[in-house]
Amino acid sequence: VVYVGERHDQPGDHGVQYAILRQLHRENASLAIGMEMFQVPFQEPLTQWSAGLIDETVLRRETEYDERWGFDFSMYRPILEYARNRGLEVVALNTPRELVYAVAKDGLDSLSEEQASILPELDLANEQHRALFDSEFDEGEHAAGEAVDQYYEAQVVWDETMGSRVADTLGRRDGPAKMIVFAGRVHVERGLGIPDRGAKRGATPYLSLIHI
């Protein structure tokens, strides 16, 4: 797996992602693209997109892209068009927004049995990952005290969900040989977010890259 971290609003980061995607695909045609920008319940429109069955307008509507992600679609358009033109699988990695918001607001213990049942196994005890989170988290902007722990739980839900999706994709009998993953920098930095969670589920070897 090649993880490429991004600053969501920086065109230069997306240009680097596109260049790496093309190079990896030249080296191995059996490649899937994992994207944080789409949430797991909206996989079907992405599958239809890769098959050439829907256009951009339908893709954005059916994935609720503008409401759920909202960053300038034009920065992702070359990546998605490349996938569509070559029939590459695009995998929705992200946790449903409603679930993450619920955890950040009231913690994991507040989830219903139904909500909790869709979560992968969570590792909340990784000290290096927590230290990275604490270094990136702005208490003044978000919250202080015990509420920070709830934001951390939400971060782990994000990373475990995306890591499990990567591992599940590569582990399928008909899965791709390689995968490239596009996600925010904090999710891939030092391999402590998605890469580590995916590796524990068998998504190895991996390389984590951040454009400086």
C-alpha positions as a Markdown table, in Angstrom:
| # | Residue | x | y | z |
|---|---|---|---|---|
| 1 | Val | 0.0 | 0.0 | 0.0 |
| 2 | Val | 1.2 | 3.5 | -0.8 |
| 3 | Tyr | -0.4 | 6.1 | 1.5 |
| 4 | Val | -0.2 | 9.7 | 0.2 |
| 5 | Gly | -1.1 | 12.4 | 2.8 |
| 6 | Glu | -2.6 | 15.6 | 1.8 |
| 7 | Arg | -3.7 | 19.1 | 2.9 |
| 8 | His | -7.2 | 19.0 | 1.6 |
| 9 | Asp | -7.2 | 22.5 | 0.2 |
| 10 | Gln | -3.7 | 22.5 | -1.4 |
| 11 | Pro | -3.7 | 21.9 | -5.2 |
| 12 | Gly | 0.0 | 21.1 | -5.1 |
| 13 | Asp | -0.6 | 18.1 | -2.8 |
| 14 | His | -3.2 | 16.7 | -5.2 |
| 15 | Gly | -0.9 | 17.2 | -8.2 |
| 16 | Val | 1.7 | 15.0 | -6.4 |
| 17 | Gln | -1.0 | 12.4 | -5.7 |
| 18 | Tyr | -2.0 | 12.3 | -9.3 |
| 19 | Ala | 1.6 | 11.9 | -10.4 |
| 20 | Ile | 2.2 | 9.0 | -8.0 |
| 21 | Leu | -1.0 | 7.3 | -9.0 |
| 22 | Arg | 0.0 | 7.3 | -12.7 |
| 23 | Gln | 3.5 | 6.0 | -11.9 |
| 24 | Leu | 2.1 | 3.2 | -9.7 |
| 25 | His | -0.4 | 2.2 | -12.3 |
| 26 | Arg | 2.3 | 2.1 | -15.0 |
| 27 | Glu | 4.2 | -0.3 | -12.8 |
| 28 | Asn | 1.3 | -2.5 | -11.9 |
| 29 | Ala | -2.1 | -2.5 | -13.6 |
| 30 | Ser | -3.7 | -4.3 | -10.6 |
| 31 | Leu | -4.2 | -1.2 | -8.5 |
| 32 | Ala | -7.1 | 0.2 | -6.5 |
| 33 | Ile | -7.5 | 3.7 | -5.1 |
| 34 | Gly | -8.7 | 4.3 | -1.6 |
| 35 | Met | -10.2 | 7.7 | -0.8 |
| 36 | Glu | -11.0 | 9.3 | 2.6 |
| 37 | Met | -13.2 | 11.8 | 0.7 |
| 38 | Phe | -16.0 | 9.2 | 0.4 |
| 39 | Gln | -17.9 | 7.5 | 3.2 |
| 40 | Val | -18.4 | 3.7 | 3.3 |
| 41 | Pro | -22.2 | 3.7 | 2.8 |
| 42 | Phe | -21.7 | 5.4 | -0.6 |
| 43 | Gln | -19.5 | 2.7 | -2.2 |
| 44 | Glu | -22.0 | 1.8 | -4.9 |
| 45 | Pro | -21.9 | 5.1 | -6.8 |
| 46 | Leu | -18.1 | 4.8 | -6.8 |
| 47 | Thr | -18.3 | 1.3 | -8.3 |
| 48 | Gln | -20.7 | 2.6 | -10.9 |
| 49 | Trp | -18.3 | 5.5 | -11.7 |
| 50 | Ser | -15.4 | 3.2 | -12.2 |
| 51 | Ala | -17.5 | 1.1 | -14.5 |
| 52 | Gly | -18.4 | 4.2 | -16.6 |
| 53 | Leu | -22.1 | 3.9 | -15.7 |
| 54 | Ile | -22.6 | 7.4 | -14.2 |
| 55 | Asp | -21.3 | 10.9 | -14.8 |
| 56 | Glu | -19.8 | 13.4 | -12.4 |
| 57 | Thr | -23.0 | 15.1 | -11.6 |
| 58 | Val | -24.6 | 11.8 | -10.5 |
| 59 | Leu | -21.4 | 10.7 | -8.6 |
| 60 | Arg | -21.4 | 13.9 | -6.6 |
| 61 | Arg | -25.1 | 13.7 | -5.9 |
| 62 | Glu | -25.2 | 10.0 | -5.0 |
| 63 | Thr | -22.1 | 10.1 | -2.7 |
| 64 | Glu | -23.4 | 13.4 | -1.2 |
| 65 | Tyr | -19.8 | 14.7 | -1.9 |
| 66 | Asp | -20.5 | 18.4 | -1.5 |
| 67 | Glu | -22.4 | 18.0 | 1.8 |
| 68 | Arg | -20.1 | 15.4 | 3.3 |
| 69 | Trp | -16.7 | 16.4 | 2.1 |
| 70 | Gly | -17.1 | 19.8 | 0.5 |
| 71 | Phe | -13.5 | 20.6 | -0.6 |
| 72 | Asp | -13.1 | 21.7 | -4.2 |
| 73 | Phe | -14.0 | 18.7 | -6.4 |
| 74 | Ser | -11.8 | 20.0 | -9.2 |
| 75 | Met | -8.7 | 19.0 | -7.1 |
| 76 | Tyr | -9.9 | 15.4 | -7.1 |
| 77 | Arg | -11.3 | 15.3 | -10.6 |
| 78 | Pro | -8.0 | 14.2 | -12.4 |
| 79 | Ile | -7.7 | 11.3 | -10.0 |
| 80 | Leu | -11.3 | 10.2 | -10.4 |
| 81 | Glu | -11.3 | 10.6 | -14.2 |
| 82 | Tyr | -8.1 | 8.6 | -14.4 |
| 83 | Ala | -9.8 | 5.8 | -12.4 |
| 84 | Arg | -12.9 | 5.9 | -14.6 |
| 85 | Asn | -11.0 | 6.0 | -17.9 |
| 86 | Arg | -9.0 | 2.9 | -16.9 |
| 87 | Gly | -11.6 | 1.0 | -14.9 |
| 88 | Leu | -9.7 | 1.2 | -11.6 |
| 89 | Glu | -11.6 | 0.4 | -8.4 |
| 90 | Val | -12.2 | 3.4 | -6.2 |
| 91 | Val | -12.8 | 2.4 | -2.5 |
| 92 | Ala | -14.8 | 4.6 | -0.1 |
| 93 | Leu | -12.8 | 4.5 | 3.1 |
| 94 | Asn | -14.3 | 7.0 | 5.5 |
| 95 | Thr | -16.6 | 6.4 | 8.5 |
| 96 | Pro | -20.2 | 7.8 | 8.2 |
| 97 | Arg | -20.1 | 11.4 | 9.3 |
| 98 | Glu | -23.0 | 10.9 | 11.7 |
| 99 | Leu | -21.1 | 8.1 | 13.6 |
| 100 | Val | -17.9 | 10.2 | 14.0 |
| 101 | Tyr | -19.8 | 13.2 | 15.1 |
| 102 | Ala | -21.7 | 11.2 | 17.7 |
| 103 | Val | -18.4 | 9.8 | 19.2 |
| 104 | Ala | -16.7 | 13.2 | 19.2 |
| 105 | Lys | -19.8 | 14.7 | 20.9 |
| 106 | Asp | -20.6 | 12.1 | 23.6 |
| 107 | Gly | -17.9 | 9.4 | 23.4 |
| 108 | Leu | -18.0 | 5.7 | 22.3 |
| 109 | Asp | -20.1 | 4.7 | 25.3 |
| 110 | Ser | -23.0 | 6.8 | 24.0 |
| 111 | Leu | -23.4 | 4.8 | 20.8 |
| 112 | Ser | -26.4 | 2.5 | 20.4 |
| 113 | Glu | -25.8 | -1.2 | 19.9 |
| 114 | Glu | -26.6 | -0.8 | 16.2 |
| 115 | Gln | -24.0 | 2.0 | 15.8 |
| 116 | Ala | -21.4 | 0.1 | 17.8 |
| 117 | Ser | -21.9 | -3.0 | 15.8 |
| 118 | Ile | -20.6 | -1.5 | 12.6 |
| 119 | Leu | -17.3 | -0.4 | 14.2 |
| 120 | Pro | -14.1 | -2.4 | 13.6 |
| 121 | Glu | -12.0 | -3.3 | 16.6 |
| 122 | Leu | -10.5 | -0.2 | 18.1 |
| 123 | Asp | -7.0 | 0.2 | 19.6 |
| 124 | Leu | -7.1 | 3.3 | 21.9 |
| 125 | Ala | -3.9 | 2.5 | 23.7 |
| 126 | Asn | -1.3 | 3.4 | 21.1 |
| 127 | Glu | 0.8 | 6.0 | 22.9 |
| 128 | Gln | 2.6 | 7.2 | 19.9 |
| 129 | His | -0.6 | 7.7 | 18.0 |
| 130 | Arg | -2.1 | 9.6 | 20.9 |
| 131 | Ala | 1.0 | 11.8 | 21.2 |
| 132 | Leu | 0.7 | 12.7 | 17.5 |
| 133 | Phe | -3.0 | 13.5 | 17.9 |
| 134 | Asp | -2.3 | 15.7 | 20.9 |
| 135 | Ser | 0.4 | 17.6 | 19.0 |
| 136 | Glu | -2.0 | 18.3 | 16.2 |
| 137 | Phe | -5.2 | 18.9 | 18.2 |
| 138 | Asp | -6.1 | 22.5 | 18.9 |
| 139 | Glu | -7.9 | 22.5 | 22.3 |
| 140 | Gly | -8.7 | 26.2 | 22.0 |
| 141 | Glu | -10.6 | 25.6 | 18.8 |
| 142 | His | -12.4 | 22.5 | 19.8 |
| 143 | Ala | -12.6 | 21.5 | 23.4 |
| 144 | Ala | -10.6 | 21.0 | 26.6 |
| 145 | Gly | -10.4 | 18.4 | 29.4 |
| 146 | Glu | -12.3 | 15.1 | 29.0 |
| 147 | Ala | -13.9 | 16.2 | 25.7 |
| 148 | Val | -10.4 | 15.8 | 24.1 |
| 149 | Asp | -10.6 | 12.1 | 24.8 |
| 150 | Gln | -13.8 | 11.9 | 22.9 |
| 151 | Tyr | -12.2 | 13.6 | 19.9 |
| 152 | Tyr | -9.4 | 11.1 | 20.1 |
| 153 | Glu | -11.9 | 8.3 | 20.1 |
| 154 | Ala | -13.4 | 9.8 | 17.0 |
| 155 | Gln | -9.9 | 10.0 | 15.4 |
| 156 | Val | -9.4 | 6.3 | 16.2 |
| 157 | Val | -12.8 | 5.4 | 14.7 |
| 158 | Trp | -11.7 | 7.2 | 11.5 |
| 159 | Asp | -8.3 | 5.5 | 11.3 |
| 160 | Glu | -9.5 | 2.0 | 12.2 |
| 161 | Thr | -12.4 | 2.1 | 9.7 |
| 162 | Met | -10.1 | 3.3 | 6.9 |
| 163 | Gly | -7.4 | 0.8 | 7.8 |
| 164 | Ser | -9.9 | -2.1 | 7.9 |
| 165 | Arg | -11.3 | -1.0 | 4.5 |
| 166 | Val | -7.8 | -1.1 | 3.0 |
| 167 | Ala | -7.0 | -4.5 | 4.4 |
| 168 | Asp | -10.4 | -5.9 | 3.4 |
| 169 | Thr | -9.9 | -4.7 | -0.2 |
| 170 | Leu | -6.4 | -6.2 | -0.5 |
| 171 | Gly | -7.5 | -9.4 | 1.2 |
| 172 | Arg | -10.4 | -10.2 | -1.2 |
| 173 | Arg | -9.9 | -13.2 | -3.4 |
| 174 | Asp | -10.5 | -10.8 | -6.4 |
| 175 | Gly | -8.7 | -7.9 | -4.7 |
| 176 | Pro | -6.0 | -5.8 | -6.4 |
| 177 | Ala | -2.3 | -6.5 | -6.0 |
| 178 | Lys | -1.6 | -2.9 | -4.8 |
| 179 | Met | -3.5 | 0.0 | -3.4 |
| 180 | Ile | -2.9 | 3.8 | -3.3 |
| 181 | Val | -4.6 | 5.7 | -0.5 |
| 182 | Phe | -5.4 | 9.4 | -0.4 |
| 183 | Ala | -6.1 | 10.8 | 3.0 |
| 184 | Gly | -5.4 | 13.8 | 5.3 |
| 185 | Arg | -1.8 | 14.1 | 6.5 |
| 186 | Val | -2.6 | 13.4 | 10.1 |
| 187 | His | -4.1 | 10.0 | 9.1 |
| 188 | Val | -0.9 | 8.8 | 7.5 |
| 189 | Glu | 1.9 | 10.7 | 9.3 |
| 190 | Arg | 4.7 | 8.5 | 10.6 |
| 191 | Gly | 2.5 | 5.5 | 9.7 |
| 192 | Leu | 0.6 | 5.9 | 13.0 |
| 193 | Gly | -3.0 | 6.3 | 11.7 |
| 194 | Ile | -4.4 | 4.3 | 8.8 |
| 195 | Pro | -1.1 | 2.5 | 7.8 |
| 196 | Asp | -0.6 | 1.0 | 11.3 |
| 197 | Arg | -4.2 | 0.0 | 11.6 |
| 198 | Gly | -4.3 | -1.5 | 8.1 |
| 199 | Ala | -1.0 | -3.3 | 8.7 |
| 200 | Lys | -2.3 | -5.0 | 11.8 |
| 201 | Arg | -5.0 | -6.5 | 9.6 |
| 202 | Gly | -2.5 | -7.7 | 6.9 |
| 203 | Ala | -2.2 | -4.7 | 4.6 |
| 204 | Thr | 1.6 | -4.9 | 4.3 |
| 205 | Pro | 4.1 | -3.8 | 3.2 |
| 206 | Tyr | 3.3 | -0.1 | 3.0 |
| 207 | Leu | 4.9 | 3.2 | 2.4 |
| 208 | Ser | 3.7 | 6.5 | 3.8 |
| 209 | Leu | 4.3 | 9.8 | 1.9 |
| 210 | Ile | 3.7 | 13.4 | 2.7 |
| 211 | His | 4.3 | 16.3 | 0.3 |
| 212 | Ile | 6.4 | 19.0 | 1.9 |
